[in-house]
Amino acid sequence: MTAPDTTQFRTGVLLVIGATLAWSLGGTIDRFITADDPWTIVFWRSVFAGLFILGFMLVRDGVAGTRALITAARWPTIIVGVCYAISTVCFVLALSLTSVAKILLIQSAVPILAAAFSWVLLRERVPWYTLLAILAVVAGITTIVSGSLGDGGSLAGDLLSLAIAMSFSLSVVVTRKYPGIRMTPAVLLGVTIAAVIAAILSSGLSVTRADMGWLVAFGMVNLGLGLALFVTGARLIPSVLSALLSVIEPILGPIWVWLVHGETPGGMVLVGGAVVIAALVFNISMDARRAAQPMTASPAKSPRA
């Protein structure tokens, strides 16, 4: 690895870590917001995220480039945008019903669920270790959700968390099927759809000045900045490494909420979450090992554009 490549690699790692740190703050920020109507929170979070993402596109691509990206959107972009809208809405609604730990630990199964979708929808061959990881993830999520059946928890919140993971997984599959798709226009579309739906369903969009400050952070820092850092950094490092670094979010998210708000996950959540994260790390490590094997016989190929 040459010096410029080393600098590029380190930059990519730092940017992806920054993205996961921004994403991990979502639950903690939400717990500061006092607004009772979750649709009001969805609206303002989506508006501020959209403003940040649009600004990011204008700085990176310019006015003409941004206009070209938006007008070039096709049905794959629309599907991914709808998936992001579902994820955005369900995340806030789930936060009003269940613990941050449950949501983030179920979300951490996205790479494994995406492999399952690819297997079913695209007929992609799935290696044996991914099949094993899929089974482990199903067992882990079942364990997490089972805690809501007997301890008075919210099964609806758990199902919303699962909807987040499923919709995001589908967006990953569509993006993989059409690698030329740009993520930022799809996300801009997603938060726009979420804002429109929330504006219709909200009981009122007025919030306190303190809440507005937290909503700015919820939209711009947690969602907008996190996305901008990730799409910039993920291009500079192998996809296996970016997937591994994304595990930071479901680990740190519950810790922040516990330290700041005293929200503690139940025993079943911790057990199920440990199974999900272990399955994810196992699958990623096996992918890395598999990708490294051809390097002993032939020159390395770039794993991700």
N, C-alpha and C positions, 0 to 999 in steps of 0.2 A: 504494500500500500504506500503510495507516494505521499509527500507532505500535503499537497492540495487535497488528495483523497481523504487523508486523515482529518484535516480540518473540516471538510464537508461531512464526514461521518460523525464527528463530534457535534457539529452544529445540528445535524438531523436528530441525534439522540437527545440533545438538550431541548430542542423544539418539541419533540414528541412527549418528553417528560413534562414540559411546561403545559402541554395540552391536557395531559391526564391529571395534572394538579388542578388546572382550572375546572375540569369536569368534576373532579372529586369534591369541589366546594358547593355543588348544586344543592344538596340536601341541607347543608349548614345554612346557606343563604336563605333557603325557603323557610326554615324554622324561625327566622327573624321577622318574616312578613306576617302582619296581623290581619290582613284582609280575609274575610270569611268565604268569599266566593272564589273558588278555584278558577272559574272561567275568566274572572278579572285578572288573575295572575297570569293565566295563559296568554291573554291578550297583550298585556304590557311586556311580558318577557319576549314574546314573538316580535313585537314592534321594535324593541331595542336590539334584539338579535339581528333582525332584518336590516336595520340601519347600520349596524356594525359590519355585517357581511357585504352590504352594498358598498360601503366606504372602502372595505378591504379590496373589493373587485375594482373599484375606480382607481385606487392607488396602484394596484398590481397591473391592471390591464388597460387603464385609461378609459376615457369616455367611449371612444369608438370601439375598443375591445370589449368593454362591458356590454354595450348595445349589441354587438355581434354575438356574444355568448348567449344573451337572453333570447334574441330572435332566432338563434340556431337551435333552440330547444326542440326536441322531438319526443315521441311517446316514451322512450326509456327515461328521459329526464323527468317527465310527468309522473311516471310510476315511482321513481326514486323520491320525487318531491312529496307525493302522497304518503309514502312510507315515513318520511321525516315528519310530516304533519301529524301522523298518527302517533309517532314516538314522542313528539313534543307535547301533544295534548295529554296522552296517557301518563307521561312522566309527572306532570303537575297534579293531575287527578289522583294518581297513585300516592303521591306524597301526602295528600290530605286524608288518606285512608290507612296507610300502612307504614312500616318503618323504612328508613333510608337503607338500612342494611339489606333488607329483603329485596328492595328494588335493584340495588347495585349488584348484589350477588346473582340475582336471576339474569340481569343484563350481561354479566360477564360471560354467559354461555353463548353470546352472539357468534363467535367464530365457529363453534361446534355446530350450532343450529344452521349456520350458513352452509356448512359442509353437508348437512342433512338435506337442505333445500336443493343444493346442487345435485345431489345424488338422485332425488325424486324428480325434480323439474328438468334438469339438464342432462340427466343420465350420465353424469360424470362418475368415473370410477373412484371409489373411496377406499383408501388403504385400510388394512385390518385394524390398525391402532386408532384410526379416526372412528370406526364403527364401535370400538370399545369405549372410546371417549364419549360418543353419543349416548351409549347406554348409561355410562356413569353420570353424565349430565342430567339425563331423565331421572335417574335415581336421586341425584342431589336436589333438583328442583322439586321433586315430589316430597322429599324430606322437608324442604323449606316451607312449602305450601301446607304440609300436614300440620304444622304448628298452629295454623289459623283455624283448624277444624275443632280444636279442643280447648284453646286458651282464650277464646273470645276475640281473636284477631280478625282482620278483615280479609275474607276470601276474595272479595271484589278487588281490593287493592292488589292482592297477589296476582290475580288474573290480568289486571291492567299492566302489572310489571312484566308478565309473560307476553302480553301484546306488544310491549315496547321491544322486547328481545326478538320476537317473531317478525315484526315489521322492519326493524333495522337489519335483521338477517336477510330478509328478502331484498332490501336495497343493496346489500353487499353482493348478492347473487346477480342482480341485474347489472350492477356496475362491472362485475367480472365478465359477464356475457358481452357487454359493450364497453371495452376498456377505453374507448375514446371519449366517453362521457365525462364531463366536468362536474365535480361535486358541488362547487359553490353555487351555480345557478339552480341546481336541484334543491339545495338547502334554502336558498332565498325563496323559491316557490313554496317549499314546505312551511316555512314560518309565516308566509303570507296567507296560505290556506288556513293555518291554525289561528291566525289573528282574526280573519274574517269569521270563522266559525265561532270563536270565543266572543266576538263583538255581538253576534246574534243571540247567543245563549246566556251572556252575562246579565246579571241582575242590575248592573251599574258599573261604570268604568272609573268612578272617582275613588281615589285612595289617599291616604295621609301622605304628608311630605316625607316622613321617615320611610314609609313603605315604598314610595317612588324611588328613593335612593337605593333601597335593596333590590327593587325590580330592575333598575338600570344595571346593577351588578349581575343580577340573575340572567339578564338577556345578553349584555355585552361581554361580560367577563366569563361567566360559566359556559355559555353556549357559543357566542360569537368569537371571542378570543380563542377559546379552546379549539374550535374548528379551524380558524386561521392558522394557528400554530401547527395543528396536526397535518393539514393538507400541504403545508410548506415543508415540514420536517420529514413526513413519511416518504417523500420523493427522494430523499437523500440517503436512506438506509434500507436494508433488506426488509421485505414485508414480514418475515418471520420475527425479526427483532422488534418492529413496530407493534406487532400483535402481542409480543411478550411484555413490552413496556406498558401496554394498555391495561395489564392486570393491576397496575398501580392504583387505578381508579376505584375498583370495588374493594380494595384493601384499605385505602386511606379514607374513602368517603365515610364509612361507618365510624372510623376513629375520630374524625373531625367532629361529627355530630355528638359522639359520646363525650369528647373533651369539652365542647362548647355548650351543649344543651343537655347533657346527661342522659341521652337516649341510648339505652342498652338493648342489643338484640338478644333474643331468647336462645336457649341451648340448641334447639332444633335448627334454627337459622344458621348458627355457627357450624354445626355439623354438616348440614346440607351445603352451605357455602364453601366449606373446606373441600368437599367432594367435587364441586363444580370447578373451583380454581385449580385443584390438583389435576383434574381431567384436562383442563385447558393447557396448563403448563406441560403436561405429558405429551399432548398432541403437538404443541409448538416445538418441543425439544425433538420429537421424532421427525417432524417436518424438516427441522434444521439438519438433523443427521442425514436424512434422505437427500436433501439438497446438496450436502457437502460431498457425497459419495462420488458423483461424476467428476469432481474437481481433481481427483487423484489421477484421472486418465485423460482429461481434456481441460482446456482453459475455462475459467469461470465465466458464467454468463450473468448479466445483470438481472437480479430477481424481480426488480420492480422499476417501472418507468416513473 
